[in-house]
């Protein structure tokens, strides 16, 4: 059984963001998908997860936050 690249703690990771201010943990070795840009890293997987925990406090998409007026 092969390990999922997204779970491989020996790899470097980056944090991506899209236009809706949603984030993604992304292996550095993979091409960044269209519509996403790097905002943190490369760092260890755990460091990127910690950054996400500290910075992504509202999981709602930007458009929904704006609709709510917050």
N, CA, C and O atoms as a CHARMM CRD file, in Angstrom:
* protein
*
  280
    1    1 UNK  N      0.84800  -1.16900   0.00000 PROA 1      0.00000
    2    1 UNK  CA     0.00000   0.00000   0.00000 PROA 1      0.00000
    3    1 UNK  C      0.90000   1.24100   0.00000 PROA 1      0.00000
    4    1 UNK  O      1.84100   1.32500   0.78900 PROA 1      0.00000
    5    2 UNK  N      0.61400   2.19200  -0.87500 PROA 2      0.00000
    6    2 UNK  CA     1.43600   3.39600  -0.97000 PROA 2      0.00000
    7    2 UNK  C      0.90200   4.48000  -0.04000 PROA 2      0.00000
    8    2 UNK  O     -0.30000   4.58800   0.20100 PROA 2      0.00000
    9    3 UNK  N      1.83100   5.27200   0.47000 PROA 3      0.00000
   10    3 UNK  CA     1.46600   6.37400   1.35000 PROA 3      0.00000
   11    3 UNK  C      1.00600   7.55500   0.51700 PROA 3      0.00000
   12    3 UNK  O      1.55500   7.81900  -0.55200 PROA 3      0.00000
   13    4 UNK  N      0.00900   8.25700   0.99900 PROA 4      0.00000
   14    4 UNK  CA    -0.49100   9.45700   0.33700 PROA 4      0.00000
   15    4 UNK  C      0.55100  10.56500   0.48500 PROA 4      0.00000
   16    4 UNK  O      1.02300  10.82800   1.59100 PROA 4      0.00000
   17    5 UNK  N      0.90800  11.21000  -0.61300 PROA 5      0.00000
   18    5 UNK  CA     1.92000  12.27500  -0.59900 PROA 5      0.00000
   19    5 UNK  C      1.52700  13.40800   0.35300 PROA 5      0.00000
   20    5 UNK  O      2.40200  14.07000   0.91000 PROA 5      0.00000
   21    6 UNK  N      0.24500  13.63600   0.54500 PROA 6      0.00000
   22    6 UNK  CA    -0.21900  14.70300   1.41900 PROA 6      0.00000
   23    6 UNK  C     -0.03200  14.37500   2.89700 PROA 6      0.00000
   24    6 UNK  O     -0.14600  15.25900   3.74600 PROA 6      0.00000
   25    7 UNK  N      0.25000  13.12200   3.20900 PROA 7      0.00000
   26    7 UNK  CA     0.48200  12.69400   4.58600 PROA 7      0.00000
   27    7 UNK  C      1.95200  12.44300   4.88500 PROA 7      0.00000
   28    7 UNK  O      2.29100  12.08900   6.01500 PROA 7      0.00000
   29    8 UNK  N      2.82700  12.61300   3.91600 PROA 8      0.00000
   30    8 UNK  CA     4.24900  12.30400   4.06100 PROA 8      0.00000
   31    8 UNK  C      4.94800  13.41900   4.84500 PROA 8      0.00000
   32    8 UNK  O      5.23200  14.48400   4.29700 PROA 8      0.00000
   33    9 UNK  N      5.22000  13.17300   6.11700 PROA 9      0.00000
   34    9 UNK  CA     5.80700  14.19100   6.99100 PROA 9      0.00000
   35    9 UNK  C      7.27300  14.47800   6.69400 PROA 9      0.00000
   36    9 UNK  O      7.84200  15.42100   7.24500 PROA 9      0.00000
   37   10 UNK  N      7.89500  13.66900   5.82300 PROA 10     0.00000
   38   10 UNK  CA     9.29900  13.91300   5.48200 PROA 10     0.00000
   39   10 UNK  C      9.45200  14.94200   4.35900 PROA 10     0.00000
   40   10 UNK  O     10.56600  15.37500   4.06600 PROA 10     0.00000
   41   11 UNK  N      8.36200  15.32800   3.74000 PROA 11     0.00000
   42   11 UNK  CA     8.39400  16.27100   2.62300 PROA 11     0.00000
   43   11 UNK  C      8.20400  17.70700   3.11400 PROA 11     0.00000
   44   11 UNK  O      7.68900  17.93600   4.20800 PROA 11     0.00000
   45   12 UNK  N      8.62500  18.66700   2.29300 PROA 12     0.00000
   46   12 UNK  CA     8.35200  20.08400   2.55700 PROA 12     0.00000
   47   12 UNK  C      6.96200  20.41300   2.00200 PROA 12     0.00000
   48   12 UNK  O      6.54300  19.89100   0.96900 PROA 12     0.00000
   49   13 UNK  N      6.27100  21.28800   2.71600 PROA 13     0.00000
   50   13 UNK  CA     4.92600  21.69600   2.32700 PROA 13     0.00000
   51   13 UNK  C      4.85200  23.21300   2.24000 PROA 13     0.00000
   52   13 UNK  O      5.69000  23.92700   2.79000 PROA 13     0.00000
   53   14 UNK  N      3.83000  23.68700   1.53900 PROA 14     0.00000
   54   14 UNK  CA     3.50000  25.10100   1.47300 PROA 14     0.00000
   55   14 UNK  C      2.02100  25.24900   1.80200 PROA 14     0.00000
   56   14 UNK  O      1.26300  24.28000   1.76100 PROA 14     0.00000
   57   15 UNK  N      1.62500  26.46700   2.12700 PROA 15     0.00000
   58   15 UNK  CA     0.21800  26.77700   2.33400 PROA 15     0.00000
   59   15 UNK  C     -0.22300  27.64000   1.16600 PROA 15     0.00000
   60   15 UNK  O      0.43400  28.62100   0.81700 PROA 15     0.00000
   61   16 UNK  N     -1.33900  27.26400   0.56800 PROA 16     0.00000
   62   16 UNK  CA    -1.90300  27.99600  -0.56300 PROA 16     0.00000
   63   16 UNK  C     -3.18000  28.70600  -0.14200 PROA 16     0.00000
   64   16 UNK  O     -3.81800  28.33500   0.84300 PROA 16     0.00000
   65   17 UNK  N     -3.54400  29.74200  -0.90900 PROA 17     0.00000
   66   17 UNK  CA    -4.80400  30.45400  -0.69300 PROA 17     0.00000
   67   17 UNK  C     -5.46100  30.67300  -2.05500 PROA 17     0.00000
   68   17 UNK  O     -4.77500  30.84500  -3.06300 PROA 17     0.00000
   69   18 UNK  N     -6.80300  30.66400  -2.07600 PROA 18     0.00000
   70   18 UNK  CA    -7.52400  30.96000  -3.31800 PROA 18     0.00000
   71   18 UNK  C     -8.27300  32.29100  -3.18000 PROA 18     0.00000
   72   18 UNK  O     -8.17100  32.95900  -2.15100 PROA 18     0.00000
   73   19 UNK  N     -9.00800  32.66500  -4.19700 PROA 19     0.00000
   74   19 UNK  CA    -9.69900  33.96300  -4.20800 PROA 19     0.00000
   75   19 UNK  C    -10.78000  34.07400  -3.13500 PROA 19     0.00000
   76   19 UNK  O    -11.19500  35.18000  -2.79000 PROA 19     0.00000
   77   20 UNK  N    -11.24000  32.94000  -2.60500 PROA 20     0.00000
   78   20 UNK  CA   -12.24500  32.93100  -1.54300 PROA 20     0.00000
   79   20 UNK  C    -11.61600  32.92100  -0.15200 PROA 20     0.00000
   80   20 UNK  O    -12.30400  32.74800   0.85300 PROA 20     0.00000
   81   21 UNK  N    -10.28100  33.11200  -0.11100 PROA 21     0.00000
   82   21 UNK  CA    -9.51300  33.09400   1.13900 PROA 21     0.00000
   83   21 UNK  C     -9.65300  31.76000   1.87300 PROA 21     0.00000
   84   21 UNK  O     -9.70300  31.70400   3.10200 PROA 21     0.00000
   85   22 UNK  N     -9.71500  30.68800   1.07500 PROA 22     0.00000
   86   22 UNK  CA    -9.65700  29.34500   1.62000 PROA 22     0.00000
   87   22 UNK  C     -8.22800  28.85600   1.44100 PROA 22     0.00000
   88   22 UNK  O     -7.56300  29.19800   0.46400 PROA 22     0.00000
   89   23 UNK  N     -7.76600  28.06200   2.38300 PROA 23     0.00000
   90   23 UNK  CA    -6.38000  27.62100   2.38900 PROA 23     0.00000
   91   23 UNK  C     -6.27100  26.13700   2.07800 PROA 23     0.00000
   92   23 UNK  O     -7.23200  25.38000   2.21200 PROA 23     0.00000
   93   24 UNK  N     -5.06800  25.73900   1.65800 PROA 24     0.00000
   94   24 UNK  CA    -4.77800  24.34400   1.38100 PROA 24     0.00000
   95   24 UNK  C     -3.33400  24.04400   1.76000 PROA 24     0.00000
   96   24 UNK  O     -2.43200  24.83100   1.47600 PROA 24     0.00000
   97   25 UNK  N     -3.12600  22.90700   2.39700 PROA 25     0.00000
   98   25 UNK  CA    -1.79100  22.39100   2.66300 PROA 25     0.00000
   99   25 UNK  C     -1.36100  21.64500   1.40800 PROA 25     0.00000
  100   25 UNK  O     -2.09400  20.78000   0.92600 PROA 25     0.00000
  101   26 UNK  N     -0.17600  21.96600   0.86400 PROA 26     0.00000
  102   26 UNK  CA     0.21500  21.46600  -0.44800 PROA 26     0.00000
  103   26 UNK  C      1.68100  21.01900  -0.44100 PROA 26     0.00000
  104   26 UNK  O      2.54600  21.77100   0.00900 PROA 26     0.00000
  105   27 UNK  N      1.97500  19.80600  -0.93300 PROA 27     0.00000
  106   27 UNK  CA     3.37300  19.37500  -1.03400 PROA 27     0.00000
  107   27 UNK  C      4.14900  20.28400  -1.98700 PROA 27     0.00000
  108   27 UNK  O      3.68600  20.58000  -3.08900 PROA 27     0.00000
  109   28 UNK  N      5.32600  20.72100  -1.55600 PROA 28     0.00000
  110   28 UNK  CA     6.12500  21.65000  -2.35400 PROA 28     0.00000
  111   28 UNK  C      6.48500  21.07200  -3.71900 PROA 28     0.00000
  112   28 UNK  O      6.65400  21.83000  -4.67500 PROA 28     0.00000
  113   29 UNK  N      6.60600  19.76600  -3.83400 PROA 29     0.00000
  114   29 UNK  CA     7.04100  19.14100  -5.08700 PROA 29     0.00000
  115   29 UNK  C      5.96300  19.15600  -6.16800 PROA 29     0.00000
  116   29 UNK  O      6.25700  18.90600  -7.33700 PROA 29     0.00000
  117   30 UNK  N      4.71200  19.44800  -5.78800 PROA 30     0.00000
  118   30 UNK  CA     3.63000  19.47700  -6.77000 PROA 30     0.00000
  119   30 UNK  C      3.42900  20.88900  -7.30800 PROA 30     0.00000
  120   30 UNK  O      3.64700  21.86800  -6.59500 PROA 30     0.00000
  121   31 UNK  N      3.01800  20.99000  -8.55200 PROA 31     0.00000
  122   31 UNK  CA     2.69900  22.26900  -9.17400 PROA 31     0.00000
  123   31 UNK  C      1.49400  22.88900  -8.47400 PROA 31     0.00000
  124   31 UNK  O      0.51500  22.20400  -8.17700 PROA 31     0.00000
  125   32 UNK  N      1.57600  24.18000  -8.21600 PROA 32     0.00000
  126   32 UNK  CA     0.44700  24.87700  -7.59500 PROA 32     0.00000
  127   32 UNK  C     -0.68700  24.96500  -8.61700 PROA 32     0.00000
  128   32 UNK  O     -0.47600  25.41800  -9.74200 PROA 32     0.00000
  129   33 UNK  N     -1.88500  24.53700  -8.23000 PROA 33     0.00000
  130   33 UNK  CA    -3.01600  24.55700  -9.16700 PROA 33     0.00000
  131   33 UNK  C     -3.43200  25.97800  -9.53600 PROA 33     0.00000
  132   33 UNK  O     -3.23000  26.91700  -8.76600 PROA 33     0.00000
  133   34 UNK  N     -4.00500  26.11700 -10.69800 PROA 34     0.00000
  134   34 UNK  CA    -4.52500  27.39200 -11.16500 PROA 34     0.00000
  135   34 UNK  C     -5.54100  27.93100 -10.15600 PROA 34     0.00000
  136   34 UNK  O     -6.37100  27.18200  -9.64000 PROA 34     0.00000
  137   35 UNK  N     -5.47000  29.23000  -9.88200 PROA 35     0.00000
  138   35 UNK  CA    -6.40100  29.85100  -8.95700 PROA 35     0.00000
  139   35 UNK  C     -5.91400  29.87100  -7.52000 PROA 35     0.00000
  140   35 UNK  O     -6.58800  30.40800  -6.64000 PROA 35     0.00000
  141   36 UNK  N     -4.75600  29.29200  -7.27800 PROA 36     0.00000
  142   36 UNK  CA    -4.17700  29.25400  -5.93400 PROA 36     0.00000
  143   36 UNK  C     -2.82300  29.94800  -5.95400 PROA 36     0.00000
  144   36 UNK  O     -2.15300  29.97400  -6.98600 PROA 36     0.00000
  145   37 UNK  N     -2.41300  30.51500  -4.81400 PROA 37     0.00000
  146   37 UNK  CA    -1.08100  31.09800  -4.69500 PROA 37     0.00000
  147   37 UNK  C     -0.49600  30.74400  -3.32800 PROA 37     0.00000
  148   37 UNK  O     -1.22400  30.52600  -2.35900 PROA 37     0.00000
  149   38 UNK  N      0.80700  30.69400  -3.27800 PROA 38     0.00000
  150   38 UNK  CA     1.50900  30.34000  -2.04800 PROA 38     0.00000
  151   38 UNK  C      1.53900  31.52400  -1.10100 PROA 38     0.00000
  152   38 UNK  O      1.85000  32.64500  -1.50500 PROA 38     0.00000
  153   39 UNK  N      1.21100  31.27000   0.18100 PROA 39     0.00000
  154   39 UNK  CA     1.26200  32.32100   1.19500 PROA 39     0.00000
  155   39 UNK  C      2.20000  31.99000   2.35400 PROA 39     0.00000
  156   39 UNK  O      2.50200  32.86000   3.17000 PROA 39     0.00000
  157   40 UNK  N      2.66500  30.73700   2.43500 PROA 40     0.00000
  158   40 UNK  CA     3.55700  30.34200   3.51800 PROA 40     0.00000
  159   40 UNK  C      4.35600  29.11800   3.09400 PROA 40     0.00000
  160   40 UNK  O      3.87200  28.26500   2.35000 PROA 40     0.00000
  161   41 UNK  N      5.58900  29.05300   3.58500 PROA 41     0.00000
  162   41 UNK  CA     6.43200  27.89100   3.32900 PROA 41     0.00000
  163   41 UNK  C      7.42400  28.18500   2.22400 PROA 41     0.00000
  164   41 UNK  O      7.46900  29.29300   1.68900 PROA 41     0.00000
  165   42 UNK  N      8.20600  27.19600   1.89200 PROA 42     0.00000
  166   42 UNK  CA     8.11100  25.80900   2.32800 PROA 42     0.00000
  167   42 UNK  C      8.63700  25.61300   3.75400 PROA 42     0.00000
  168   42 UNK  O      9.60200  26.23900   4.19100 PROA 42     0.00000
  169   43 UNK  N      7.95000  24.71500   4.44300 PROA 43     0.00000
  170   43 UNK  CA     8.28400  24.34000   5.81000 PROA 43     0.00000
  171   43 UNK  C      7.88500  22.87700   6.00600 PROA 43     0.00000
  172   43 UNK  O      7.41300  22.21600   5.08100 PROA 43     0.00000
  173   44 UNK  N      8.08400  22.39200   7.21900 PROA 44     0.00000
  174   44 UNK  CA     7.63000  21.04000   7.53300 PROA 44     0.00000
  175   44 UNK  C      6.10500  21.00600   7.50400 PROA 44     0.00000
  176   44 UNK  O      5.44900  22.04400   7.60100 PROA 44     0.00000
  177   45 UNK  N      5.56000  19.82600   7.37400 PROA 45     0.00000
  178   45 UNK  CA     4.11100  19.66100   7.36800 PROA 45     0.00000
  179   45 UNK  C      3.51800  20.20800   8.66800 PROA 45     0.00000
  180   45 UNK  O      2.52000  20.92700   8.64000 PROA 45     0.00000
  181   46 UNK  N      4.13000  19.86700   9.80800 PROA 46     0.00000
  182   46 UNK  CA     3.62500  20.32300  11.10200 PROA 46     0.00000
  183   46 UNK  C      3.68100  21.84600  11.24400 PROA 46     0.00000
  184   46 UNK  O      2.76700  22.44500  11.81200 PROA 46     0.00000
  185   47 UNK  N      4.73500  22.47200  10.73800 PROA 47     0.00000
  186   47 UNK  CA     4.84500  23.92900  10.81000 PROA 47     0.00000
  187   47 UNK  C      3.75400  24.58300   9.96400 PROA 47     0.00000
  188   47 UNK  O      3.16000  25.58000  10.37300 PROA 47     0.00000
  189   48 UNK  N      3.49400  24.02300   8.78800 PROA 48     0.00000
  190   48 UNK  CA     2.42200  24.56100   7.93200 PROA 48     0.00000
  191   48 UNK  C      1.05600  24.37300   8.58600 PROA 48     0.00000
  192   48 UNK  O      0.21400  25.26900   8.52400 PROA 48     0.00000
  193   49 UNK  N      0.82700  23.22000   9.21200 PROA 49     0.00000
  194   49 UNK  CA    -0.44200  22.99700   9.90400 PROA 49     0.00000
  195   49 UNK  C     -0.61000  23.97000  11.06500 PROA 49     0.00000
  196   49 UNK  O     -1.71000  24.46500  11.30600 PROA 49     0.00000
  197   50 UNK  N      0.46600  24.24200  11.77500 PROA 50     0.00000
  198   50 UNK  CA     0.42100  25.21300  12.86400 PROA 50     0.00000
  199   50 UNK  C      0.09200  26.60400  12.33000 PROA 50     0.00000
  200   50 UNK  O     -0.70800  27.32600  12.92500 PROA 50     0.00000
  201   51 UNK  N      0.71100  26.98500  11.19700 PROA 51     0.00000
  202   51 UNK  CA     0.42100  28.27000  10.57500 PROA 51     0.00000
  203   51 UNK  C     -1.06300  28.35600  10.19800 PROA 51     0.00000
  204   51 UNK  O     -1.70700  29.38100  10.41700 PROA 51     0.00000
  205   52 UNK  N     -1.59200  27.27800   9.63500 PROA 52     0.00000
  206   52 UNK  CA    -3.01200  27.24600   9.27300 PROA 52     0.00000
  207   52 UNK  C     -3.89400  27.42100  10.50400 PROA 52     0.00000
  208   52 UNK  O     -4.86200  28.18100  10.47300 PROA 52     0.00000
  209   53 UNK  N     -3.56500  26.72300  11.58100 PROA 53     0.00000
  210   53 UNK  CA    -4.36100  26.83900  12.81300 PROA 53     0.00000
  211   53 UNK  C     -4.35300  28.25800  13.35500 PROA 53     0.00000
  212   53 UNK  O     -5.35500  28.72100  13.89900 PROA 53     0.00000
  213   54 UNK  N     -3.23500  28.94900  13.21100 PROA 54     0.00000
  214   54 UNK  CA    -3.12400  30.31700  13.71900 PROA 54     0.00000
  215   54 UNK  C     -3.76800  31.35300  12.80600 PROA 54     0.00000
  216   54 UNK  O     -4.20000  32.40200  13.28300 PROA 54     0.00000
  217   55 UNK  N     -3.84200  31.08400  11.51600 PROA 55     0.00000
  218   55 UNK  CA    -4.24700  32.10100  10.54100 PROA 55     0.00000
  219   55 UNK  C     -5.58000  31.87200   9.85300 PROA 55     0.00000
  220   55 UNK  O     -6.15500  32.81300   9.30700 PROA 55     0.00000
  221   56 UNK  N     -6.08200  30.66100   9.86500 PROA 56     0.00000
  222   56 UNK  CA    -7.36300  30.38000   9.19700 PROA 56     0.00000
  223   56 UNK  C     -8.41200  30.16000  10.27400 PROA 56     0.00000
  224   56 UNK  O     -8.77800  29.02500  10.57900 PROA 56     0.00000
  225   57 UNK  N     -8.88500  31.24600  10.84100 PROA 57     0.00000
  226   57 UNK  CA    -9.78800  31.15100  11.98000 PROA 57     0.00000
  227   57 UNK  C    -11.26400  31.10900  11.58600 PROA 57     0.00000
  228   57 UNK  O    -12.10500  30.70200  12.38600 PROA 57     0.00000
  229   58 UNK  N    -11.57800  31.51900  10.38100 PROA 58     0.00000
  230   58 UNK  CA   -12.95800  31.48000   9.89100 PROA 58     0.00000
  231   58 UNK  C    -12.95200  30.64900   8.61200 PROA 58     0.00000
  232   58 UNK  O    -12.43500  31.09000   7.58600 PROA 58     0.00000
  233   59 UNK  N    -13.52000  29.46200   8.67200 PROA 59     0.00000
  234   59 UNK  CA   -13.46000  28.53200   7.54300 PROA 59     0.00000
  235   59 UNK  C    -14.44100  28.86800   6.42500 PROA 59     0.00000
  236   59 UNK  O    -14.42000  28.23600   5.36900 PROA 59     0.00000
  237   60 UNK  N    -15.29400  29.85300   6.65100 PROA 60     0.00000
  238   60 UNK  CA   -16.25700  30.20600   5.60600 PROA 60     0.00000
  239   60 UNK  C    -15.55000  30.88700   4.43700 PROA 60     0.00000
  240   60 UNK  O    -14.57600  31.61200   4.63900 PROA 60     0.00000
  241   61 UNK  N    -16.03800  30.65500   3.20600 PROA 61     0.00000
  242   61 UNK  CA   -15.47900  31.37000   2.05200 PROA 61     0.00000
  243   61 UNK  C    -15.69700  32.87600   2.20100 PROA 61     0.00000
  244   61 UNK  O    -16.65000  33.31900   2.84100 PROA 61     0.00000
  245   62 UNK  N    -14.79900  33.64700   1.60100 PROA 62     0.00000
  246   62 UNK  CA   -14.86000  35.11400   1.66000 PROA 62     0.00000
  247   62 UNK  C    -16.23300  35.64300   1.25000 PROA 62     0.00000
  248   62 UNK  O    -16.75000  36.55800   1.89000 PROA 62     0.00000
  249   63 UNK  N    -16.83200  35.08500   0.19800 PROA 63     0.00000
  250   63 UNK  CA   -18.12500  35.57200  -0.28700 PROA 63     0.00000
  251   63 UNK  C    -19.21700  35.38200   0.76000 PROA 63     0.00000
  252   63 UNK  O    -20.11300  36.22000   0.86600 PROA 63     0.00000
  253   64 UNK  N    -19.16500  34.31200   1.52800 PROA 64     0.00000
  254   64 UNK  CA   -20.16000  34.08000   2.57500 PROA 64     0.00000
  255   64 UNK  C    -19.92500  35.02300   3.74800 PROA 64     0.00000
  256   64 UNK  O    -20.88600  35.52300   4.33300 PROA 64     0.00000
  257   65 UNK  N    -18.67900  35.27500   4.10000 PROA 65     0.00000
  258   65 UNK  CA   -18.36900  36.21800   5.17600 PROA 65     0.00000
  259   65 UNK  C    -18.88800  37.60300   4.79700 PROA 65     0.00000
  260   65 UNK  O    -19.49500  38.28600   5.62200 PROA 65     0.00000
  261   66 UNK  N    -18.65200  38.01700   3.55700 PROA 66     0.00000
  262   66 UNK  CA   -19.11800  39.32600   3.10100 PROA 66     0.00000
  263   66 UNK  C    -20.64600  39.39700   3.08600 PROA 66     0.00000
  264   66 UNK  O    -21.21600  40.44300   3.39500 PROA 66     0.00000
  265   67 UNK  N    -21.30800  38.30600   2.73500 PROA 67     0.00000
  266   67 UNK  CA   -22.76800  38.26200   2.69400 PROA 67     0.00000
  267   67 UNK  C    -23.34200  38.42500   4.10600 PROA 67     0.00000
  268   67 UNK  O    -24.39400  39.03800   4.28800 PROA 67     0.00000
  269   68 UNK  N    -22.63800  37.86700   5.10800 PROA 68     0.00000
  270   68 UNK  CA   -23.06300  37.97300   6.49300 PROA 68     0.00000
  271   68 UNK  C    -22.76100  39.33300   7.09600 PROA 68     0.00000
  272   68 UNK  O    -23.27200  39.67200   8.16400 PROA 68     0.00000
  273   69 UNK  N    -21.92700  40.11800   6.40900 PROA 69     0.00000
  274   69 UNK  CA   -21.58400  41.44800   6.88700 PROA 69     0.00000
  275   69 UNK  C    -20.54400  41.46500   7.98800 PROA 69     0.00000
  276   69 UNK  O    -20.44100  42.44100   8.73000 PROA 69     0.00000
  277   70 UNK  N    -19.77100  40.39300   8.10200 PROA 70     0.00000
  278   70 UNK  CA   -18.73500  40.33300   9.15300 PROA 70     0.00000
  279   70 UNK  C    -17.41000  40.70900   8.60000 PROA 70     0.00000
  280   70 UNK  O    -16.41700  40.71800   9.32800 PROA 70     0.00000
